[in-house]
Amino acid sequence: MNVSAPSGDTAQPSGSEERVIDGRAAWRTADRDTGKGVLAGLRVLDLSRVLAGPYTAQTLADHGAEVIKVEAPTGDETRGWGPPFDEGGQSSAYYAGLNHSKENICLDLRTDTGRDVLRHLLDGADVVIENFKAGTMARWGFDYETVLAEADPRLVYCRITGFGVDGPMGGLPGYDAVLQSFGGLMSVNGYPDGTPLRVGVPIVDIVTSHMAVSGILLALTERDRSGRGQLVDIALLDAVISLLHPHASNWISSGKVPQRTGDFHPTVVPYQVFAARDGDFFVSAANDRQFRSLVTALGAPELATDPRFVSNGVRSQHRDELAALLGDRIAQWNRDDLAAELERAGVAASPVHTVDQALTAPQTVHRGLFLDTVDYRGLGVPIKLGRTSTRTPRRAVPRGSDTEAVLDAMGYCADDIGALRTGGAFGGA
């Protein structure tokens, strides 16, 4: 790609001789696990911040992509979203969970010099991920449709926004909880006699990230056939609407507005949390066979032939009565004993684990989902392939840790880097 320098930018570094700046060379220092992962060799420029964009880039890095994160001098704001913070107090656990296995350079993209470095980085990228306010990249001279796509038709450009860039709400900022509210998700989360509740994790941002990864991979697959990249247009609104199953389908079919049901399933009974002797316990009996097995294991086989409970349809009409009867019996069990008994009976059930219990469960550790080594303590890679290994995660690094190494690989000499620093490319001179 050869992106023309925006007005006012300098196309070459300072110095007495003109040097060739190679954007592709920026990635020579980036992949410390050469050949690891199905995406090894893919060059990803992460211009995003907060959650959906960084998590997208991190997922690509887990599978071998060479990711350079460009961070503003003020830092990605999630660095301050603590406690807890790292040992130096410079970055939060929140940030670390979204930015491992990336190179990190600091650029002030409000400056001509910072944007000139960005132009060279764009020259070498296969994929760009950004979640700036709509119009920001165009204002800087890097509009995808009119500049970047023309300069490099193979570029895959992932744009993440709250509501999209056009339409009645196009360009408005998006925040996870706001989209949970706007998109209807909050209205079906919580108890009937309580207020709507935000899901306890940033579920809209996380699902947006997974959609972005899927969109990027789809675009790369299509590029293999056509030779052309394209825009991957991802919005938090699209993600939250996609989460509304089965409530959206139920409303479309019946016209009845779905209501909050707490820990109950809106259509499957029983499918809820009960109080065991030593803590909370979740039970799912999603069909009549499982229901018979459940009540038999609980010592009440007669409930399977009770006219109120013989099928899911009638069980849903007598939900409260059934819950009371099951609750009395479940309260007599310890959670682990009941889990083992129901496992033998073929009934889906589990103790309600706290986060620490979930992460340290033997099966979680066996699957490599929680890693605790000298070099890295954090979540593992959740997507596994049969033949191709993934990259072992490495810790998120401080802001700007790799700035000089990346610039050096591109052909900037020490004087050039000093001039960029003086010119404010890395923040305050």
C-alpha positions as CSV (number, residue, x, y, z in Angstrom):
1,M,0.0,0.0,0.0
2,N,1.2,3.5,-0.7
3,V,-1.1,5.9,1.3
4,S,-0.6,9.5,0.3
5,A,0.5,11.6,3.2
6,P,-2.3,13.7,4.6
7,S,-2.0,17.5,4.1
8,G,0.8,18.9,6.3
9,D,2.5,15.5,7.0
10,T,6.0,14.7,6.0
11,A,6.4,11.6,3.9
12,Q,10.0,10.9,4.9
13,P,11.9,11.2,8.3
14,S,14.1,14.0,9.0
15,G,17.8,13.9,8.4
16,S,20.4,14.7,5.7
17,E,19.6,11.7,3.6
18,E,16.4,10.2,2.4
19,R,15.7,6.8,3.8
20,V,13.2,4.2,2.6
21,I,10.6,3.5,5.3
22,D,9.2,0.0,4.9
23,G,5.8,-0.5,6.6
24,R,5.9,-4.2,6.0
25,A,9.2,-4.4,8.0
26,A,7.4,-3.2,11.1
27,W,6.2,-6.7,11.7
28,R,9.6,-8.3,11.5
29,T,10.0,-7.9,15.3
30,A,6.5,-8.7,16.1
31,D,6.1,-12.5,15.9
32,R,8.2,-14.1,18.7
33,D,6.5,-17.4,18.1
34,T,7.3,-17.8,14.3
35,G,5.0,-20.3,12.7
36,K,2.7,-20.7,15.7
37,G,-0.9,-20.6,14.9
38,V,-3.1,-20.8,11.8
39,L,-2.8,-17.0,11.3
40,A,1.0,-16.8,11.5
41,G,2.3,-14.1,9.2
42,L,-1.0,-12.1,9.1
43,R,-0.2,-8.5,10.0
44,V,-2.9,-6.8,12.2
45,L,-2.8,-3.1,13.1
46,D,-4.9,-2.6,16.2
47,L,-5.9,1.1,16.5
48,S,-8.7,0.3,18.9
49,R,-9.2,0.9,22.6
50,V,-11.4,-0.3,25.5
51,L,-12.9,-3.8,24.9
52,A,-14.4,-5.0,21.6
53,G,-11.6,-3.9,19.3
54,P,-8.7,-5.0,21.6
55,Y,-10.3,-8.3,22.3
56,T,-10.7,-8.9,18.6
57,A,-7.0,-8.2,17.9
58,Q,-6.0,-10.4,20.9
59,T,-8.0,-13.3,19.6
60,L,-6.2,-13.0,16.2
61,A,-2.9,-12.8,18.1
62,D,-3.7,-16.0,20.0
63,H,-3.9,-17.8,16.7
64,G,-0.6,-16.5,15.4
65,A,-1.4,-13.1,13.9
66,E,1.3,-10.4,14.3
67,V,-0.4,-7.6,16.1
68,I,0.8,-4.1,16.7
69,K,-1.3,-2.0,19.0
70,V,-1.1,1.7,18.5
71,E,-1.9,3.5,21.8
72,A,-2.3,7.2,22.5
73,P,0.0,9.0,24.9
74,T,-2.9,9.2,27.4
75,G,-3.2,5.4,27.2
76,D,-6.1,3.1,26.6
77,E,-8.5,4.1,29.3
78,T,-8.9,0.5,30.5
79,R,-5.3,0.7,31.9
80,G,-7.0,2.8,34.7
81,W,-10.0,0.5,35.2
82,G,-8.9,-1.0,38.5
83,P,-8.0,-2.1,41.1
84,P,-6.5,-4.6,40.7
85,F,-3.4,-3.2,39.0
86,D,-0.1,-4.7,38.1
87,E,2.9,-4.6,40.4
88,G,4.0,-1.2,39.1
89,G,0.5,0.2,39.4
90,Q,0.7,1.3,35.8
91,S,-2.0,-0.9,34.3
92,S,-5.1,-2.8,35.3
93,A,-6.0,-6.4,35.2
94,Y,-8.9,-5.3,32.9
95,Y,-6.4,-4.1,30.3
96,A,-4.1,-7.1,30.7
97,G,-7.0,-9.4,29.9
98,L,-7.6,-7.8,26.5
99,N,-4.1,-7.0,25.2
100,H,-1.7,-9.9,25.6
101,S,0.5,-11.1,22.8
102,K,0.7,-7.7,21.1
103,E,3.5,-5.3,20.3
104,N,2.7,-1.8,21.6
105,I,3.8,1.5,20.2
106,C,2.8,4.9,21.4
107,L,1.7,7.5,18.8
108,D,-0.2,10.8,19.1
109,L,-2.4,10.6,16.1
110,R,-3.5,14.2,16.6
111,T,-0.1,15.3,15.3
112,D,1.2,15.3,11.7
113,T,4.3,13.3,12.7
114,G,2.2,10.7,14.5
115,R,0.0,10.3,11.5
116,D,2.9,10.0,9.2
117,V,4.2,7.0,11.2
118,L,0.7,5.6,11.0
119,R,0.7,5.9,7.3
120,H,3.8,3.7,7.1
121,L,2.3,1.1,9.4
122,L,-0.8,1.0,7.2
123,D,1.5,0.3,4.3
124,G,2.3,-3.1,5.8
125,A,-1.0,-4.2,7.4
126,D,-3.2,-7.0,6.2
127,V,-6.0,-6.1,8.7
128,V,-6.8,-2.9,10.4
129,I,-9.1,-2.7,13.5
130,E,-10.4,0.6,14.7
131,N,-13.3,1.9,16.8
132,F,-12.7,5.7,16.6
133,K,-15.7,8.0,16.6
134,A,-17.2,7.9,13.1
135,G,-15.4,10.1,10.7
136,T,-12.1,10.3,12.6
137,M,-10.0,8.3,10.2
138,A,-11.4,10.2,7.3
139,R,-10.6,13.5,9.0
140,W,-7.0,12.4,9.4
141,G,-6.8,11.4,5.7
142,F,-7.2,7.7,6.1
143,D,-10.8,7.1,5.0
144,Y,-11.2,3.5,4.1
145,E,-13.5,3.7,1.1
146,T,-11.7,6.6,-0.7
147,V,-8.1,6.3,0.4
148,L,-7.0,3.0,2.0
149,A,-9.0,0.6,-0.2
150,E,-7.7,2.4,-3.3
151,A,-4.1,2.3,-2.0
152,D,-4.3,-1.4,-1.1
153,P,-7.3,-3.3,-2.5
154,R,-6.3,-6.4,-0.4
155,L,-6.7,-4.6,2.9
156,V,-9.3,-6.0,5.3
157,Y,-10.7,-3.0,7.4
158,C,-12.7,-3.8,10.5
159,R,-14.7,-0.8,11.8
160,I,-16.4,-1.2,15.2
161,T,-19.1,1.3,16.2
162,G,-21.9,1.6,18.6
163,F,-24.8,2.0,16.2
164,G,-23.2,2.1,12.8
165,V,-22.2,5.2,10.9
166,D,-25.4,6.1,9.2
167,G,-29.2,5.9,9.9
168,P,-31.1,7.9,12.6
169,M,-28.5,7.0,15.3
170,G,-25.4,6.6,13.0
171,G,-22.2,7.9,14.6
172,L,-23.5,7.9,18.2
173,P,-21.1,6.4,20.7
174,G,-21.8,3.0,22.0
175,Y,-21.3,1.6,25.5
176,D,-22.0,-2.0,26.6
177,A,-24.6,-1.2,29.3
178,V,-26.3,1.4,27.1
179,L,-26.7,-1.2,24.3
180,Q,-28.0,-3.7,26.8
181,S,-30.6,-1.2,27.6
182,F,-31.4,0.1,24.1
183,G,-31.3,-3.4,22.6
184,G,-33.8,-5.0,24.9
185,L,-31.4,-7.4,26.6
186,M,-31.7,-5.6,30.0
187,S,-35.5,-5.8,29.8
188,V,-35.4,-9.7,30.0
189,N,-32.6,-9.9,32.6
190,G,-33.6,-9.8,36.3
191,Y,-36.5,-10.9,38.4
192,P,-40.2,-10.1,37.6
193,D,-40.6,-8.0,40.8
194,G,-37.3,-6.2,40.4
195,T,-35.7,-3.7,38.1
196,P,-34.0,-4.6,34.7
197,L,-30.5,-5.8,35.3
198,R,-27.3,-5.4,33.3
199,V,-25.7,-8.8,32.5
200,G,-22.8,-9.2,34.9
201,V,-20.1,-9.2,32.2
202,P,-19.8,-6.8,29.2
203,I,-21.6,-9.3,27.1
204,V,-22.4,-6.9,24.2
205,D,-18.8,-5.9,23.8
206,I,-17.6,-9.5,24.0
207,V,-20.1,-10.8,21.4
208,T,-19.2,-7.8,19.2
209,S,-15.6,-9.0,19.4
210,H,-16.5,-12.5,18.4
211,M,-18.6,-11.2,15.5
212,A,-15.6,-9.0,14.4
213,V,-13.3,-12.0,14.4
214,S,-15.7,-14.0,12.4
215,G,-16.2,-11.1,10.0
216,I,-12.4,-10.6,9.5
217,L,-12.0,-14.3,8.8
218,L,-14.9,-14.3,6.4
219,A,-13.3,-11.3,4.5
220,L,-9.9,-13.0,4.5
221,T,-11.5,-16.2,3.1
222,E,-13.2,-14.2,0.3
223,R,-9.9,-12.4,-0.4
224,D,-8.3,-15.7,-1.1
225,R,-10.8,-16.1,-4.0
226,S,-11.1,-12.6,-5.3
227,G,-7.8,-11.0,-4.3
228,R,-9.6,-8.1,-2.7
229,G,-10.2,-7.0,0.8
230,Q,-13.3,-5.3,2.1
231,L,-14.9,-3.4,5.0
232,V,-16.0,-5.5,7.9
233,D,-18.8,-3.3,9.4
234,I,-19.5,-4.3,13.0
235,A,-21.8,-2.5,15.4
236,L,-22.7,-3.2,19.1
237,L,-26.3,-2.8,18.2
238,D,-26.1,-5.7,15.7
239,A,-24.5,-7.8,18.4
240,V,-27.1,-7.2,21.1
241,I,-30.0,-7.8,18.7
242,S,-28.4,-11.1,17.8
243,L,-28.4,-12.1,21.5
244,L,-32.2,-11.9,21.9
245,H,-33.0,-15.5,21.2
246,P,-35.5,-16.9,22.0
247,H,-37.2,-13.7,23.1
248,A,-37.2,-12.1,19.7
249,S,-38.5,-15.3,18.0
250,N,-41.2,-15.6,20.7
251,W,-42.4,-12.0,20.2
252,I,-42.3,-12.4,16.4
253,S,-44.5,-15.5,16.7
254,S,-46.9,-14.5,19.4
255,G,-46.9,-10.7,19.6
256,K,-46.4,-11.1,23.4
257,V,-43.7,-8.9,24.8
258,P,-41.2,-11.1,26.7
259,Q,-40.8,-10.4,30.5
260,R,-38.1,-10.9,33.0
261,T,-38.1,-14.4,34.6
262,G,-35.1,-14.3,36.9
263,D,-33.1,-17.5,36.8
264,F,-36.0,-19.3,35.2
265,H,-35.9,-20.2,31.5
266,P,-38.8,-18.5,29.6
267,T,-39.9,-21.8,28.0
268,V,-38.1,-24.8,29.6
269,V,-39.2,-26.1,33.1
270,P,-37.3,-26.8,35.3
271,Y,-34.4,-24.8,34.3
272,Q,-33.3,-22.7,37.3
273,V,-31.2,-22.2,40.4
274,F,-32.1,-24.0,43.7
275,A,-30.7,-23.8,47.2
276,A,-28.8,-27.0,48.1
277,R,-27.5,-27.6,51.6
278,D,-24.2,-25.9,51.0
279,G,-24.9,-23.4,48.3
280,D,-26.6,-22.6,45.0
281,F,-27.2,-25.3,42.5
282,F,-28.5,-25.1,38.9
283,V,-30.7,-27.8,37.3
284,S,-31.8,-28.2,33.7
285,A,-34.3,-30.9,32.7
286,A,-34.9,-29.9,29.1
287,N,-37.1,-32.8,28.1
288,D,-39.5,-35.3,29.6
289,R,-36.9,-38.1,29.9
290,Q,-34.6,-35.8,31.9
291,F,-37.4,-34.7,34.1
292,R,-38.3,-38.3,34.9
293,S,-34.6,-39.0,35.7
294,L,-34.4,-35.9,37.9
295,V,-37.4,-36.6,40.1
296,T,-36.4,-40.3,40.4
297,A,-32.9,-39.3,41.6
298,L,-34.5,-36.9,44.1
299,G,-36.7,-39.7,45.4
300,A,-40.0,-38.4,44.0
301,P,-40.7,-40.5,40.9
302,E,-44.4,-39.9,41.3
303,L,-43.9,-36.3,40.1
304,A,-43.2,-37.6,36.6
305,T,-46.8,-38.9,36.3
306,D,-48.5,-36.1,38.1
307,P,-50.9,-34.4,35.6
308,R,-49.4,-31.0,36.4
309,F,-45.9,-32.1,35.3
310,V,-46.2,-34.8,32.6
311,S,-44.9,-32.5,29.8
312,N,-43.0,-29.3,29.5
313,G,-46.1,-27.4,28.4
314,V,-48.0,-28.2,31.5
315,R,-45.0,-27.9,33.7
316,S,-44.6,-24.3,32.5
317,Q,-48.2,-23.6,33.7
318,H,-47.4,-25.0,37.2
319,R,-43.8,-23.7,37.4
320,D,-44.1,-22.3,41.0
321,E,-45.6,-25.5,42.4
322,L,-43.0,-27.6,40.8
323,A,-40.1,-25.4,42.0
324,A,-41.3,-25.6,45.6
325,L,-41.5,-29.4,45.4
326,L,-38.1,-29.8,43.8
327,G,-36.6,-27.1,46.1
328,D,-37.6,-29.1,49.3
329,R,-35.7,-32.1,48.0
330,I,-32.7,-30.4,46.6
331,A,-32.2,-28.6,49.9
332,Q,-31.4,-32.0,51.5
333,W,-28.3,-32.5,49.3
334,N,-24.8,-31.3,49.3
335,R,-24.0,-29.8,45.9
336,D,-21.1,-32.1,44.8
337,D,-23.1,-35.2,45.8
338,L,-26.1,-34.1,43.9
339,A,-24.0,-33.1,40.9
340,A,-22.5,-36.6,40.8
341,E,-25.9,-38.3,41.2
342,L,-27.5,-36.3,38.4
343,E,-24.6,-36.8,36.2
344,R,-25.1,-40.6,36.5
345,A,-28.8,-40.0,35.8
346,G,-28.1,-38.0,32.6
347,V,-29.5,-34.8,33.9
348,A,-27.6,-31.5,33.2
349,A,-26.8,-29.8,36.5
350,S,-24.0,-28.0,38.3
351,P,-23.1,-26.1,41.4
352,V,-23.1,-22.4,40.8
353,H,-19.4,-21.7,40.9
354,T,-17.7,-18.5,41.9
355,V,-15.2,-17.2,39.4
356,D,-12.2,-18.6,41.3
357,Q,-13.9,-22.0,41.5
358,A,-14.6,-22.0,37.8
359,L,-11.1,-21.0,36.8
360,T,-9.4,-23.6,39.0
361,A,-11.8,-26.5,38.3
362,P,-9.8,-29.5,37.1
363,Q,-11.6,-29.6,33.7
364,T,-10.9,-25.9,33.1
365,V,-7.2,-26.4,33.8
366,H,-7.2,-29.6,31.7
367,R,-8.6,-27.6,28.7
368,G,-5.8,-25.0,29.1
369,L,-8.3,-22.2,29.8
370,F,-6.5,-21.0,32.9
371,L,-2.7,-20.8,32.7
372,D,-0.4,-20.0,35.7
373,T,3.2,-20.1,34.8
374,V,6.3,-18.0,35.5
375,D,5.8,-16.0,32.3
376,Y,2.0,-15.7,32.2
377,R,-0.9,-15.9,34.5
378,G,-4.3,-15.5,32.8
379,L,-6.8,-17.0,30.5
380,G,-5.8,-19.5,27.8
381,V,-7.0,-19.7,24.3
382,P,-10.6,-20.9,24.0
383,I,-10.6,-21.9,20.3
384,K,-8.7,-25.0,19.6
385,L,-7.9,-26.7,16.3
386,G,-7.1,-30.3,15.7
387,R,-3.8,-29.9,13.8
388,T,-2.7,-26.3,14.3
389,S,-1.3,-25.2,17.6
390,T,-2.0,-21.8,19.1
391,R,0.4,-19.2,20.4
392,T,1.2,-19.3,24.1
393,P,-0.1,-16.0,25.5
394,R,2.5,-13.5,26.7
395,R,1.8,-10.7,29.1
396,A,0.4,-7.3,27.9
397,V,3.2,-4.8,27.9
398,P,3.5,-1.2,29.1
399,R,2.4,1.6,26.7
400,G,5.0,2.3,24.1
401,S,7.2,-0.7,25.0
402,D,8.0,-1.5,21.4
403,T,7.9,1.9,19.8
404,E,11.6,2.2,19.1
405,A,12.0,-1.5,18.0
406,V,9.2,-1.2,15.5
407,L,10.4,2.1,14.1
408,D,13.9,0.8,13.8
409,A,12.7,-2.2,11.9
410,M,10.9,0.1,9.5
411,G,14.1,2.0,8.7
412,Y,13.9,5.0,11.1
413,C,17.3,5.8,12.5
414,A,18.0,7.2,16.0
415,D,18.0,10.7,14.7
416,D,14.6,10.2,13.0
417,I,13.1,8.7,16.2
418,G,14.5,11.7,18.2
419,A,12.9,14.1,15.7
420,L,9.6,12.3,16.0
421,R,9.8,12.6,19.8
422,T,10.6,16.3,19.6
423,G,7.8,16.8,17.2
424,G,5.3,15.3,19.6
425,A,4.6,12.0,17.7
426,F,4.8,10.1,21.0
427,G,3.1,12.6,23.1
428,G,4.4,15.6,25.0
429,A,7.8,16.7,23.8
